[in-house]
């Protein structure tokens, strides 16, 4: 018997400021769906998700949620008015007996429930909103860029949780590795239309390119037909006016159809140009150490960075990646050891906090007001790699239109702010690029272009990122900062780092995370050994499941420990029998899930061993 859909949108039309966002849009989300929602920045992904959540009312059309189904939405900028702390916000809507779920989610996502909302950063607020959604466990989860501002540990925890959930979910994310691991279907928004394909994100780009190729072919055929019919109209219509009025009307309709077609938005015309070459040595550290307030950030670390190197810095949030980066740039002194910088360095910095952007300035003034971009005596021009450009023309290179030029920076989306910062950075000649979380909020096409530009860049690149796919594409060297002052240099990107750690007998990744923030391998299930030749090849789904299960098992074990501690209270049963009953039911459920996960791991590992 077919199950009722969780959510259905029918004939949705929506207009903002005179411009149609969607027209006659229909879609269905079924139980168990794991959907990637993809599209260019500004295509309407977040707007569509708000329509799905019931937060934006369409101009016409209907939204139907099956009775009894709950829909949860994690937005990019959560509203927390009326709450004092992050924990109070995250637990709102939960039964008090289930507040432990917020604590578990908070430990996995690494946010402090006691943090006052007034002093919380944007990233902390987003993590609290994500913890709230995970604790509430609705039947349908709508997640808008959930991995932004999460480090790789927290991303791994979230990936394991979503992999293990029975709920349906729709994801907006720029993180390719995250989307590939979790999704089984793809919704693609393109020029107001939504297409669906029943394969995960891994097949999206081939599908998109095929659709565009077919579209180009149809447009080419239509152009040829219009040209031929137009020639007939000019040369022969006077002799056959009455007999061919229908053919003339068909030509007019064909022209109208062609003119109404919306052209695809091109990619940003970004360009990077190296300035004069730096010396062969960019930076050299010998035995450097650093501590803050008694906490060791770095201990006895040495590295030599040479011209043209691509160096990535990875590790949990707060471990000291930015501190090490600042020391290697000469902006901060080590407590001990020495750092020497190379000659003729021209750095350009992309900062995670977007501090170079004044939210109250217009885009126009943000560029023309930059001392390094100002053209003397020309209020409408900017200096781009030594050449004057009209500010509107340069903004168009980064996909901004004339209306946005005079709008304040605060009106931009996260992806648009990232593009504006790239516009400022790429206007300057440089030979050292410092990129601190450049991938946040950028759409996939812009990420592809940025990666290509970095490949062709003659200078040196220092990169901090939690995007595993981007690290693999860009980095030639990875500095892994693993806590307690340890920093180790590995050849290659993220996947190479994992493989080398596994060969040395360390944890191959950060999927298994204890709730004090330190990595651990689950005690009951050992980490899989390196696969010898001749092993049976698992399917993509089975391999991903085998890789994810140790993290899932560690999470279940941590939840069981929390519940056992909760139920150990001697007076809980007499004081609050309802809490005791719910806690007991939750404990039994997780014990069953743990047993099933361990059994599944053993079966998959045995199959892989052949």
C-alpha positions in Angstrom: 0.0 0.0 0.0 1.4 3.4 -1.1 2.2 5.7 1.8 0.9 9.3 1.8 3.5 12.0 1.0 4.9 14.0 3.8 4.6 17.3 2.0 3.1 18.4 -1.4 3.4 21.7 -3.2 1.0 22.2 -6.1 1.1 24.9 -8.8 3.2 27.3 -6.6 3.8 30.8 -8.0 5.7 33.5 -6.1 6.9 37.0 -7.1 9.3 39.3 -5.2 9.6 42.9 -6.3 8.0 42.3 -9.7 10.4 39.4 -10.6 8.9 35.9 -10.6 10.8 33.5 -8.4 8.7 30.4 -9.2 5.8 29.8 -11.6 3.5 26.7 -11.6 6.0 24.8 -9.4 4.9 21.4 -8.0 6.9 18.9 -5.9 6.4 16.0 -3.5 8.5 14.8 -0.5 7.9 11.2 0.3 8.7 9.3 3.6 12.3 8.3 3.7 13.4 10.9 1.1 17.0 12.2 1.3 17.1 15.1 -1.1 19.7 17.5 -2.2 18.3 20.9 -3.1 20.7 22.5 -5.5 20.9 25.6 -7.7 22.9 28.8 -8.3 23.2 31.5 -5.6 20.1 33.6 -5.9 18.1 30.9 -7.7 15.6 30.7 -4.9 16.7 27.6 -2.9 16.2 29.2 0.5 12.9 30.8 -0.6 11.6 27.5 -1.8 12.6 25.9 1.5 10.7 28.6 3.4 7.7 27.9 1.3 8.1 24.2 2.1 8.3 25.1 5.8 5.2 27.3 5.6 7.1 30.5 6.5 6.5 32.2 3.1 3.1 32.3 1.6 3.0 31.9 -2.2 1.0 34.2 -4.5 -0.9 31.1 -5.6 -0.9 27.4 -5.3 -1.2 25.0 -2.3 1.0 23.5 0.4 -0.3 20.3 2.0 1.3 18.5 4.9 -0.2 15.1 5.8 -2.0 15.2 9.1 0.2 14.1 12.0 3.4 14.9 10.2 5.8 17.5 11.8 8.1 19.6 9.6 11.3 21.1 11.1 13.3 23.9 9.5 16.8 25.1 10.2 17.3 28.5 8.7 20.6 30.3 8.0 19.8 33.2 10.3 17.8 31.8 13.2 15.6 34.3 15.2 16.1 33.9 18.9 14.2 36.9 20.4 12.7 36.1 23.8 15.4 33.6 24.8 18.3 34.2 27.1 20.7 31.4 26.3 21.4 29.1 23.4 20.3 26.1 25.4 17.0 27.7 26.4 16.3 28.4 22.7 17.4 24.9 21.6 15.2 23.2 24.2 12.1 25.3 23.5 9.3 23.1 22.2 10.7 19.9 23.8 9.2 18.0 26.8 11.4 18.7 29.8 12.1 14.9 30.0 13.7 15.1 26.6 16.1 18.0 27.3 19.0 15.5 27.3 18.6 15.4 23.5 19.8 19.0 23.3 22.8 18.2 25.5 23.8 15.3 23.2 23.3 17.3 20.1 25.2 20.2 21.7 28.1 18.0 22.5 28.2 16.6 18.9 27.9 20.1 17.4 30.2 21.7 20.0 28.1 24.6 21.3 27.7 25.8 24.8 24.0 25.8 26.0 24.9 28.3 28.7 26.2 30.8 26.2 24.0 34.0 26.4 22.4 34.7 23.0 23.5 38.4 23.2 27.2 37.4 23.1 26.9 34.3 20.7 28.5 34.5 17.3 26.5 33.8 14.1 28.1 30.3 14.0 27.1 29.5 17.5 23.5 30.6 16.9 23.4 28.4 13.8 24.7 25.4 15.8 22.1 25.9 18.4 19.4 26.0 15.7 20.7 22.8 14.3 20.8 21.2 17.7 17.2 22.2 18.3 16.1 20.6 15.0 18.0 17.4 15.7 16.6 17.1 19.2 13.0 17.7 18.0 13.5 14.9 15.4 10.5 15.9 13.1 9.4 13.5 10.4 10.7 16.0 7.7 13.8 18.1 8.3 14.6 21.1 6.1 18.2 22.1 6.5 19.6 25.3 4.9 23.4 25.2 4.7 23.8 23.1 8.0 27.5 22.6 7.6 28.4 26.3 7.5 30.5 27.3 10.5 30.9 23.6 11.5 34.4 22.0 11.7 35.1 18.6 10.2 34.4 16.9 13.6 31.0 18.4 13.9 30.2 17.8 10.2 31.1 14.1 10.7 28.8 13.9 13.7 26.0 15.5 11.8 26.6 13.2 8.8 26.4 10.1 11.0 23.2 11.4 12.7 21.5 12.1 9.4 22.7 8.8 7.9 21.1 6.9 10.8 17.8 8.9 11.0 14.5 7.5 9.8 13.2 11.0 9.1 13.1 12.4 5.6 15.2 15.5 4.9 15.9 18.1 2.3 19.5 19.6 2.3 20.9 22.8 0.9 24.7 22.7 1.0 27.8 23.6 -0.9 29.7 20.7 0.7 30.0 18.1 -2.1 31.3 15.3 0.2 28.3 15.9 2.6 25.8 15.8 -0.2 27.3 12.7 -1.9 27.3 10.8 1.4 23.7 11.5 2.4 21.4 12.1 -0.6 19.4 9.7 -2.8 17.5 12.3 -4.9 18.2 15.7 -6.2 15.9 18.8 -6.7 17.5 21.3 -9.0 16.2 24.9 -9.2 17.1 26.5 -12.5 15.5 29.8 -13.7 12.3 29.3 -11.7 11.7 25.6 -12.7 12.4 22.7 -10.4 13.5 19.3 -11.8 13.8 16.1 -9.8 16.1 13.1 -10.4 16.0 10.0 -8.3 19.7 9.8 -7.8 21.8 11.5 -5.2 24.1 14.5 -5.7 26.9 12.3 -7.0 25.1 12.2 -10.3 23.9 15.8 -10.4 26.6 17.4 -12.5 26.4 14.9 -15.3 22.6 15.2 -15.3 22.8 19.1 -15.3 25.3 19.1 -18.2 23.1 16.7 -20.2 20.0 18.9 -19.7 21.9 22.0 -20.7 23.3 20.2 -23.8 19.8 19.2 -24.8 18.5 22.7 -24.2 21.3 24.2 -26.3 20.5 21.8 -29.1 16.8 22.6 -29.0 17.6 26.4 -29.0 19.9 25.9 -32.0 17.1 24.0 -33.9 14.6 26.7 -33.0 16.9 29.5 -34.2 17.4 27.7 -37.5 13.7 27.3 -38.0 13.0 30.9 -37.2 15.6 32.0 -39.6 14.2 29.8 -42.4 10.6 30.9 -41.8 11.6 34.5 -41.6 13.3 34.3 -45.0 10.1 32.7 -46.4 8.0 35.5 -44.8 10.1 38.2 -46.5 10.5 36.6 -49.9 7.1 34.8 -50.5 4.4 36.2 -48.4 3.2 38.9 -50.8 2.2 36.2 -53.4 0.5 33.9 -50.9 -1.0 36.3 -48.3 -4.4 34.6 -47.7 -3.2 31.0 -48.0 -0.4 31.4 -45.5 -1.7 33.5 -42.6 -1.6 30.4 -40.4 2.1 29.9 -41.2 2.8 33.6 -40.4 1.0 33.3 -37.1 3.1 30.2 -36.3 6.3 32.2 -37.0 5.1 35.0 -34.7 4.4 32.4 -32.0 7.8 30.8 -32.5 9.5 34.2 -32.1 7.5 34.9 -29.0 8.5 31.5 -27.5 12.2 32.1 -28.3 12.2 35.6 -26.8 10.5 34.4 -23.6 13.2 31.8 -22.9 15.3 32.7 -20.0 19.0 32.4 -20.6 21.2 30.6 -18.1 23.2 32.8 -15.8 26.8 32.6 -16.7 29.6 31.9 -14.2 31.3 34.8 -12.5 34.1 36.2 -14.7 36.6 35.9 -11.8 40.3 36.1 -12.5 43.5 35.9 -10.4 46.7 37.5 -11.4 50.0 37.0 -9.7 52.1 40.0 -9.0 55.9 40.0 -9.0 57.3 36.7 -7.9 58.2 36.3 -4.2 61.4 34.8 -3.2 61.7 31.0 -3.3 61.2 30.9 0.5 57.8 32.2 1.6 57.9 31.3 5.3 60.0 29.1 7.5 59.2 28.1 11.1 61.7 26.3 13.4 60.6 24.8 16.7 57.8 27.3 17.3 55.4 27.0 20.3 52.4 29.1 21.4 50.1 29.1 24.4 47.1 31.2 25.5 46.0 31.4 29.2 47.9 28.2 29.9 46.4 26.3 27.0 49.0 25.0 24.6 48.1 25.9 20.9 51.3 24.7 19.3 54.3 22.8 20.5 57.7 22.5 18.8 56.4 22.9 15.2 58.6 23.3 12.1 57.8 23.8 8.4 59.2 25.5 5.4 56.8 26.9 2.8 58.1 27.6 -0.6 56.8 29.7 -3.6 53.9 27.9 -5.3 53.0 25.6 -2.4 49.3 24.9 -1.6 49.1 24.4 2.1 45.8 23.5 3.9 45.3 23.9 7.7 42.7 21.4 9.2 41.5 20.7 12.7 38.6 21.3 15.0 37.3 24.8 15.6 39.3 26.6 18.3 42.4 24.4 17.9 44.5 27.3 16.7 44.5 27.1 12.9 44.1 30.9 12.5 46.8 31.5 15.1 49.3 29.4 13.3 48.4 31.1 10.0 49.0 34.5 11.6 52.3 33.5 12.9 53.4 32.1 9.5 52.5 35.5 8.0 54.5 37.4 10.6 51.4 39.0 12.2 51.8 37.2 15.6 55.0 36.2 17.4 55.5 32.7 18.8 56.4 32.2 22.4 59.5 30.3 21.4 61.2 29.2 18.2 61.8 31.4 15.2 59.9 32.4 12.0 61.5 34.0 9.0 59.6 35.4 6.1 60.6 35.4 2.4 61.2 38.5 0.3 58.8 40.5 -1.9 55.6 39.0 -0.5 52.3 40.5 -1.8 49.6 38.9 0.4 45.8 39.0 -0.3 43.6 37.8 2.5 40.0 36.4 2.4 38.9 36.5 6.0 36.2 34.2 7.4 34.5 37.0 9.4 34.2 39.2 6.2 35.7 42.0 8.3 36.7 43.8 5.1 33.1 44.5 4.3 31.2 47.3 6.0 27.5 46.1 6.2 26.2 49.7 5.9 28.2 50.7 2.8 26.9 50.1 -0.7 28.6 47.7 -3.0 29.7 50.6 -5.1 31.3 52.4 -2.2 32.8 49.2 -0.8 34.9 48.9 -4.0 35.5 52.6 -4.9 36.3 53.4 -1.2 39.0 50.8 -1.0 42.3 52.7 -1.0 44.0 50.0 -3.1 41.2 50.1 -5.7 40.6 53.8 -5.8 41.2 55.6 -9.1 42.2 59.2 -8.5 39.6 61.7 -9.8 37.3 58.9 -11.0 34.4 58.3 -8.6 32.9 55.6 -10.9 36.0 53.5 -11.6 38.1 51.0 -9.7 41.6 49.8 -10.2 41.6 46.1 -11.2 45.1 44.6 -11.3 46.5 47.9 -12.4 43.9 48.8 -15.0 40.9 51.1 -14.4 37.4 49.5 -14.8 33.9 51.0 -14.4 32.6 49.8 -11.1 29.3 48.5 -12.6 31.2 46.5 -15.2 33.4 44.9 -12.6 30.5 44.1 -10.3 28.8 42.4 -13.3 31.8 40.2 -13.6 30.8 38.8 -10.2 27.1 38.4 -11.1 25.8 41.6 -9.5 23.3 43.7 -11.4 23.0 47.5 -11.5 20.3 47.6 -8.9 22.5 45.9 -6.4 25.4 48.3 -6.9 23.7 51.0 -4.7 22.2 48.5 -2.2 23.9 48.1 1.2 26.2 45.1 1.8 23.9 43.9 4.6 21.2 43.2 2.0 23.3 40.5 0.4 23.1 36.8 0.9 26.0 34.9 2.4 27.1 33.7 -1.1 26.9 37.3 -2.5 29.0 38.6 0.3 31.6 36.0 -0.4 31.6 37.0 -4.1 32.0 40.6 -3.2 34.9 39.8 -1.0 36.4 37.8 -3.8 35.9 40.8 -6.1 38.0 43.0 -3.7 40.7 40.3 -3.3 41.0 39.5 -7.0 41.3 43.2 -8.0 44.8 43.3 -6.4 48.0 41.8 -7.6 49.3 39.2 -5.2 51.8 36.3 -4.8 50.4 35.0 -1.5 46.7 34.1 -1.1 45.5 33.5 2.4 42.0 32.0 2.3 40.2 31.5 5.6 37.0 29.5 5.0 36.4 30.8 1.4 33.9 28.1 0.6 31.2 29.1 3.0 28.0 30.1 1.1 29.4 29.8 -2.4 27.4 27.8 -4.9 29.0 24.8 -6.5 29.7 26.4 -9.9 31.6 29.3 -8.2 33.5 26.8 -6.1 34.5 25.0 -9.3 35.7 28.2 -10.9 37.6 29.2 -7.7 39.4 25.9 -7.7 40.4 26.3 -11.4 41.7 29.7 -10.7 43.8 28.4 -7.8 45.2 25.6 -10.0 46.5 28.3 -12.4 47.7 30.7 -9.8 51.4 31.2 -9.9 51.7 32.3 -6.3 51.4 30.5 -2.9 48.1 29.5 -1.3 47.5 29.1 2.4 44.0 27.6 3.0 41.8 27.0 6.0 38.7 25.0 5.2 36.3 22.3 6.5 35.2 21.4 3.0 36.7 18.0 2.4 36.2 17.9 -1.3 37.7 21.4 -1.8 40.7 20.4 0.3 41.3 17.4 -1.9 41.0 19.5 -5.1 43.4 22.3 -3.9 45.8 21.3 -1.2 49.2 19.7 -1.9 50.2 19.8 1.8 48.0 19.4 4.8 48.9 20.6 8.3 46.6 18.7 10.7 46.2 20.4 14.1 44.9 17.7 16.4 44.8 19.4 19.8 47.2 19.5 22.8 49.7 21.5 20.7 50.2 18.8 18.1 50.5 19.8 14.5 51.6 17.3 11.8 52.5 17.9 8.2 51.1 15.5 5.6 51.5 15.3 1.8 48.3 15.8 -0.2 44.8 16.9 0.7 42.2 15.6 3.2 41.8 12.1 1.8 45.6 11.7 1.7 45.8 12.8 5.3 43.2 10.3 6.4 45.0 7.5 4.5 48.4 8.3 6.0 47.0 8.5 9.5 45.4 5.1 9.1 48.7 3.6 7.9 50.4 5.0 11.0 47.8 3.3 13.2 46.0 6.6 14.1 42.4 7.5 13.6 41.8 7.7 9.9 39.2 10.4 10.3 37.2 12.4 12.9 34.0 10.5 12.5 34.3 9.0 16.0 34.1 11.9 18.4 33.7 11.6 22.1 31.6 14.2 23.8 34.5 15.9 25.6 35.6 17.0 22.1 38.4 14.4 21.8 38.6 11.8 19.1 38.2 8.1 20.0 37.6 4.9 18.3 34.5 3.0 19.4 35.5 0.3 21.9 33.2 -2.4 20.7 33.9 -2.0 17.0 37.5 -1.6 15.8 38.4 0.7 13.0 38.5 -1.2 9.7 42.0 -2.2 8.7 43.5 -1.3 5.3 41.8 -3.4 2.7 44.1 -6.1 1.2 44.1 -7.0 -2.4 41.3 -9.4 -3.5 38.6 -8.1 -1.2 35.1 -8.1 -2.5 34.2 -4.7 -3.8 31.3 -3.2 -1.8 28.6 -1.1 -3.5 28.9 2.7 -3.1 26.1 2.7 -0.5 27.6 -0.3 1.4 31.1 1.3 1.5 29.6 4.6 2.8 27.6 2.7 5.4 30.7 0.8 6.5 32.7 4.0 6.9 29.8 5.7 8.8 28.9 2.9 11.2 31.8 3.4 13.7 30.7 7.0 14.2 27.0 5.9 14.5 28.0 3.3 17.1 30.0 5.9 19.1 27.0 8.2 19.1 24.7 5.5 20.3 27.1 4.5 23.0 27.3 8.1 24.2 23.5 8.5 24.3 23.2 5.2 26.2 25.7 6.4 28.8 23.8 9.7 29.2 20.5 7.9 29.6 21.9 5.5 32.1 23.2 8.4 34.1 19.8 10.1 33.9 18.0 7.0 35.1 20.5 6.4 37.9 19.0 9.2 39.9 17.6 7.4 43.0 14.4 9.4 43.4 13.6 9.9 39.7 10.9 7.1 39.6 9.0 8.4 42.6 9.4 12.1 41.8 8.7 12.0 38.1 7.5 8.6 36.8 6.7 10.0 33.4 10.3 11.1 32.9 11.5 7.7 34.1 9.2 5.9 31.7 10.3 8.0 28.7 13.9 7.7 29.6 13.6 3.9 29.9 11.9 3.7 26.6 14.6 5.8 25.0 17.3 3.6 26.6 15.8 0.4 25.3 15.4 1.9 21.8 19.1 2.9 21.6 20.3 -0.4 23.0 18.4 -2.1 20.2 19.8 0.3 17.6 23.3 -0.2 18.9 23.0 -4.0 18.7 21.6 -3.7 15.1 24.4 -1.3 14.1 27.1 -3.6 15.5 25.6 -6.6 13.7 25.4 -4.6 10.4 29.1 -3.5 10.8 30.2 -7.1 11.3 28.2 -8.3 8.2 29.6 -5.5 6.0 33.1 -6.0 7.2 32.8 -9.8 6.6 31.5 -9.2 3.1 34.3 -6.8 2.3 36.9 -9.3 3.6 35.4 -11.9 1.2 
